[in-house]
Amino acid sequence: MIRVSLFALFACFSISLHAQSAAKNYNYSAPELVGNLDHELDEISGLSVAPGTRNELLAIQDEEGKIFRINSKTGALLWAITFWKDGDYEAVEAVGEDIWVSKSTGTLYHVTNAGKPNQHVEKYNTDLTGDNDVEGLAYDKTNNRLLLACKKDAKDDGNDKNGRYIYAFDLATHKLSKKPVFAIELEAVKNYLAACEKTTDHERLCDFFISRDEYDLAPSALAVHPMTGQLFLTSSVGKVLMVLNPDGKIDHMERLDKKLFAQPEGLAFAEDGTLFISTEKKKADYARVYRLPYKVSR
């Protein structure tokens, strides 16, 4: 397991090559609105770039066993297919031409030939449960695995309660790792913040992570950057965006504007590094998807 440990304090200092760090190449405070979503997606809970196209996204919502396809330029709903019965579905991820969906219980659904007459769904039960509350799912191409981010730490699982954990599902063996492959521990977060420049955003992060009695990080979405292999995750609680290097060290943290991201629960990357973030309706009129272009400093 890769722990986000004391070494995380060094991650605050800039990494000169953009190939090593993508975190600061996005303008999180001024994202481009893709569009307001159809009301059937008011509770959008997962996002992915659709297979075989650059102009479409996949989405899931946490009540229906449906996969939605939406236009990545306008947010318009293109079609929806049923893959399973209704349930608490939290994330969707394309792997090649296939689609994977995860449930909060850690159950995975492998959908092949989605929307075609020969559509097929294979269900995989893992050792995770509703106590883990799986909300993030990402394809780690380098290691041929899916990463499952848990919103909570289950009782009596042997893990430190002041940590949030990411497990791996091997796509060759269809087995879940017995132990987490990444651990995001409160101590590492505090060390990162202690070493960072004291800005307004830094103060807001300190208010969330240090001034509270509980460790409130609650991963709600996960994605792997296509160029750097870094892990981007959001915590809907606190509206936090966190970036981990492939070795698990914290590279960046940011508190997102709650007026834009009322409940950020979907992350997806295009091949060119464009980042998409979806947010549930919450108190707004519509759920939304935002686009953040990848801007590399030369």
C-alpha positions as CSV (number, residue, x, y, z in Angstrom):
1,M,0.0,0.0,0.0
2,I,1.2,3.5,-0.9
3,R,0.8,5.8,2.1
4,V,0.5,9.5,1.7
5,S,3.0,9.9,4.5
6,L,5.4,12.4,6.1
7,F,7.1,12.7,2.8
8,A,4.1,14.6,1.5
9,L,5.4,17.8,2.9
10,F,7.9,18.0,0.0
11,A,5.1,17.9,-2.5
12,C,4.2,21.6,-1.9
13,F,7.2,22.8,-3.8
14,S,6.8,23.1,-7.5
15,I,7.9,20.4,-9.9
16,S,9.5,22.1,-12.8
17,L,8.5,19.7,-15.6
18,H,4.9,19.7,-16.6
19,A,5.2,16.1,-17.5
20,Q,5.7,15.4,-13.8
21,S,2.8,17.5,-12.5
22,A,-0.4,18.5,-14.1
23,A,-2.2,19.9,-11.1
24,K,-1.5,23.6,-11.7
25,N,-2.3,23.5,-15.4
26,Y,-6.0,24.0,-14.8
27,N,-7.9,27.1,-13.9
28,Y,-10.2,25.7,-11.2
29,S,-11.8,29.1,-10.5
30,A,-13.0,29.7,-14.0
31,P,-14.1,26.5,-15.6
32,E,-16.0,26.5,-18.9
33,L,-19.7,25.4,-18.6
34,V,-20.4,22.5,-21.0
35,G,-24.1,22.8,-20.3
36,N,-27.0,22.2,-18.0
37,L,-28.0,18.6,-17.9
38,D,-31.3,16.9,-18.5
39,H,-33.4,16.6,-15.3
40,E,-33.0,12.8,-15.4
41,L,-29.4,13.5,-14.4
42,D,-30.1,15.9,-11.5
43,E,-28.3,13.4,-9.3
44,I,-25.4,12.7,-11.6
45,S,-22.9,10.6,-9.6
46,G,-20.2,9.6,-12.1
47,L,-18.6,10.7,-15.4
48,S,-16.3,9.2,-18.0
49,V,-15.2,10.0,-21.6
50,A,-17.3,7.7,-23.9
51,P,-15.4,5.0,-25.8
52,G,-14.7,5.5,-29.5
53,T,-15.4,9.2,-29.6
54,R,-14.0,12.6,-28.5
55,N,-17.3,14.4,-28.3
56,E,-19.3,12.4,-25.9
57,L,-19.3,11.6,-22.2
58,L,-20.8,8.8,-20.2
59,A,-22.7,9.5,-17.0
60,I,-24.4,7.6,-14.2
61,Q,-26.9,8.7,-11.6
62,D,-27.3,7.2,-8.2
63,E,-30.9,5.9,-8.4
64,E,-31.3,4.1,-11.8
65,G,-29.5,1.3,-13.4
66,K,-28.9,3.3,-16.6
67,I,-25.9,4.6,-18.5
68,F,-26.3,8.0,-20.1
69,R,-24.4,9.3,-23.1
70,I,-24.2,13.1,-23.3
71,N,-22.6,15.6,-25.7
72,S,-19.3,16.8,-24.3
73,K,-19.7,20.2,-26.0
74,T,-23.3,21.0,-25.0
75,G,-24.3,18.7,-22.3
76,A,-27.3,17.4,-24.3
77,L,-28.6,14.0,-23.5
78,L,-28.0,11.7,-26.5
79,W,-29.3,8.4,-25.2
80,A,-29.7,6.1,-22.2
81,I,-29.5,2.4,-21.9
82,T,-30.5,0.2,-19.0
83,F,-27.8,-2.2,-17.7
84,W,-29.2,-3.4,-14.4
85,K,-32.1,-2.8,-11.9
86,D,-32.3,0.4,-9.9
87,G,-29.7,0.9,-7.2
88,D,-27.1,3.3,-5.7
89,Y,-24.7,3.6,-8.6
90,E,-21.8,6.0,-7.9
91,A,-19.3,5.9,-10.8
92,V,-18.8,4.9,-14.4
93,E,-15.6,4.3,-16.4
94,A,-14.8,3.4,-20.0
95,V,-12.1,0.8,-20.5
96,G,-11.5,0.4,-24.3
97,E,-14.9,-0.3,-25.8
98,D,-16.3,-1.7,-22.5
99,I,-18.0,0.2,-19.7
100,W,-17.6,-0.5,-15.9
101,V,-20.0,0.8,-13.3
102,S,-19.6,0.7,-9.5
103,K,-22.1,0.6,-6.8
104,S,-21.6,2.2,-3.3
105,T,-21.4,-1.4,-2.0
106,G,-18.2,-2.0,-4.1
107,T,-20.1,-4.2,-6.6
108,L,-18.8,-3.8,-10.1
109,Y,-20.7,-4.2,-13.4
110,H,-18.9,-4.9,-16.6
111,V,-21.0,-3.9,-19.6
112,T,-20.0,-5.0,-23.1
113,N,-21.6,-4.0,-26.4
114,A,-23.6,-1.3,-24.5
115,G,-26.8,-0.4,-26.2
116,K,-26.6,-3.1,-28.8
117,P,-28.8,-6.2,-29.2
118,N,-26.0,-8.4,-27.9
119,Q,-25.3,-6.2,-24.8
120,H,-24.0,-8.3,-21.9
121,V,-23.4,-7.5,-18.2
122,E,-21.2,-9.4,-15.8
123,K,-21.5,-8.6,-12.1
124,Y,-18.5,-8.8,-9.7
125,N,-19.0,-8.8,-5.9
126,T,-15.9,-7.5,-4.1
127,D,-15.0,-7.6,-0.4
128,L,-16.0,-4.0,0.0
129,T,-19.4,-3.1,1.5
130,G,-21.7,-0.2,2.0
131,D,-19.7,0.7,5.0
132,N,-16.8,1.6,2.7
133,D,-19.2,3.6,0.5
134,V,-17.4,3.4,-2.8
135,E,-17.9,6.6,-4.8
136,G,-14.8,6.9,-7.1
137,L,-13.8,4.6,-10.0
138,A,-10.9,5.2,-12.3
139,Y,-9.0,3.2,-15.0
140,D,-5.3,2.9,-14.3
141,K,-4.1,1.9,-17.8
142,T,-0.5,1.5,-16.7
143,N,-1.3,-1.2,-14.2
144,N,-4.3,-2.7,-16.0
145,R,-6.6,-2.1,-13.1
146,L,-9.6,-0.2,-11.8
147,L,-9.1,2.0,-8.7
148,L,-12.0,2.2,-6.2
149,A,-12.0,5.2,-3.9
150,C,-13.9,4.8,-0.6
151,K,-15.8,7.7,0.9
152,K,-15.6,6.2,4.4
153,D,-13.4,3.8,6.3
154,A,-15.3,0.6,7.3
155,K,-15.3,-0.4,11.0
156,D,-12.9,-3.2,12.1
157,D,-11.1,-3.4,8.8
158,G,-7.7,-2.9,10.3
159,N,-7.1,0.4,8.6
160,D,-6.3,3.6,10.5
161,K,-9.5,5.6,11.0
162,N,-7.7,8.8,10.1
163,G,-7.3,7.7,6.6
164,R,-9.2,7.3,3.3
165,Y,-8.5,4.4,1.1
166,I,-8.3,3.4,-2.5
167,Y,-8.4,-0.3,-3.6
168,A,-7.4,-1.9,-6.9
169,F,-9.4,-4.4,-9.0
170,D,-7.2,-6.3,-11.4
171,L,-8.7,-6.5,-14.8
172,A,-6.8,-9.6,-15.7
173,T,-7.8,-11.7,-12.7
174,H,-11.0,-9.8,-11.7
175,K,-9.8,-9.8,-8.1
176,L,-9.8,-6.9,-5.7
177,S,-6.6,-6.2,-3.7
178,K,-6.9,-7.4,-0.1
179,K,-5.4,-4.2,1.1
180,P,-5.6,-0.6,-0.1
181,V,-3.1,0.5,-2.7
182,F,-3.3,4.1,-1.6
183,A,-3.9,5.6,1.8
184,I,-4.6,9.3,2.3
185,E,-3.9,9.9,5.9
186,L,-4.8,13.0,7.9
187,E,-1.2,13.3,9.2
188,A,0.1,13.7,5.6
189,V,-2.6,16.3,4.8
190,K,-1.5,18.3,7.9
191,N,2.1,18.1,6.9
192,Y,1.4,19.2,3.4
193,L,-0.5,22.2,4.7
194,A,2.2,23.1,7.1
195,A,4.7,23.3,4.3
196,C,2.5,25.3,1.9
197,E,2.4,28.9,1.1
198,K,-0.1,30.7,3.4
199,T,-2.8,31.9,1.0
200,T,-6.5,32.5,1.4
201,D,-7.1,29.0,-0.1
202,H,-4.6,27.6,2.3
203,E,-6.6,29.0,5.2
204,R,-9.8,27.5,3.8
205,L,-8.1,24.1,3.6
206,C,-6.8,24.4,7.1
207,D,-10.3,25.3,8.3
208,F,-11.6,22.1,6.8
209,F,-8.8,19.7,7.7
210,I,-7.3,21.0,10.9
211,S,-10.0,23.0,12.7
212,R,-12.4,20.1,12.9
213,D,-12.5,17.2,15.3
214,E,-13.2,14.6,12.5
215,Y,-11.3,13.8,9.3
216,D,-14.0,14.8,6.8
217,L,-12.3,14.0,3.5
218,A,-14.9,12.0,1.6
219,P,-13.7,11.0,-1.9
220,S,-16.6,11.3,-4.3
221,A,-14.9,11.0,-7.7
222,L,-11.6,9.7,-9.0
223,A,-9.7,9.9,-12.3
224,V,-6.2,9.2,-13.6
225,H,-4.5,11.9,-15.6
226,P,-3.6,10.5,-19.1
227,M,-0.2,12.2,-19.3
228,T,1.2,12.1,-15.8
229,G,-0.6,9.2,-14.2
230,Q,-1.5,11.4,-11.3
231,L,-4.7,10.7,-9.3
232,F,-7.3,13.5,-9.2
233,L,-10.0,13.1,-6.7
234,T,-12.8,15.3,-5.3
235,S,-14.4,15.3,-1.9
236,S,-18.0,16.6,-2.2
237,V,-17.8,17.2,1.5
238,G,-15.7,20.4,1.8
239,K,-15.6,20.8,-2.0
240,V,-12.0,19.7,-2.0
241,L,-10.0,18.7,-5.1
242,M,-6.8,16.7,-4.3
243,V,-4.1,15.5,-6.6
244,L,-1.8,12.6,-5.7
245,N,1.4,11.7,-7.6
246,P,1.7,8.0,-8.8
247,D,3.8,7.3,-5.6
248,G,0.9,8.5,-3.5
249,K,2.4,11.8,-2.3
250,I,0.1,14.9,-2.3
251,D,0.9,17.2,-5.2
252,H,-1.9,19.7,-4.9
253,M,-5.0,20.6,-2.9
254,E,-7.7,23.2,-3.7
255,R,-11.1,24.1,-2.4
256,L,-13.5,24.4,-5.3
257,D,-16.1,27.2,-5.5
258,K,-19.3,25.9,-4.0
259,K,-21.3,28.2,-6.2
260,L,-20.0,26.4,-9.3
261,F,-19.5,22.9,-7.8
262,A,-22.4,22.4,-5.4
263,Q,-21.7,18.7,-5.2
264,P,-18.8,17.5,-7.4
265,E,-19.2,13.8,-7.9
266,G,-17.8,13.1,-11.4
267,L,-14.3,13.5,-12.9
268,A,-13.1,12.5,-16.4
269,F,-10.1,13.2,-18.6
270,A,-10.0,13.5,-22.4
271,E,-6.8,12.2,-24.0
272,D,-5.5,15.8,-24.5
273,G,-5.7,16.4,-20.7
274,T,-9.0,18.3,-20.7
275,L,-10.6,17.8,-17.4
276,F,-14.4,17.4,-17.0
277,I,-16.1,17.8,-13.6
278,S,-19.8,17.2,-13.0
279,T,-21.9,18.4,-10.1
280,E,-25.3,17.4,-8.9
281,K,-28.2,19.8,-9.0
282,K,-28.3,20.5,-5.2
283,K,-30.0,23.9,-4.9
284,A,-29.4,25.0,-8.5
285,D,-31.9,24.6,-11.3
286,Y,-29.8,22.0,-13.1
287,A,-26.9,19.5,-12.6
288,R,-24.0,20.7,-14.7
289,V,-20.8,19.6,-16.4
290,Y,-17.7,21.9,-16.6
291,R,-14.7,21.7,-18.9
292,L,-11.2,22.7,-17.7
293,P,-8.7,22.9,-20.6
294,Y,-5.2,21.6,-20.0
295,K,-2.9,24.6,-20.3
296,V,0.8,23.8,-20.1
297,S,3.2,26.6,-19.3
298,R,6.1,26.8,-21.8
